[in-house]
Amino acid sequence: MWYKMQQSAYIFISTMSAKIENIRLCPHF
């Protein structure tokens, strides 16, 4: 169960950082 929580948290952080990068690359968003 701990591994599952860690994995989901890692995926969540990865998607958030990717969204931030997309916003940075596209300033009109």
C-alpha angles and dihedrals in degrees: 000000000000090000090052092052091047091049094049091047090051091050090047092052091046093053092045092051090047091052091049090050090050091051089049091050092047108044092176089069 
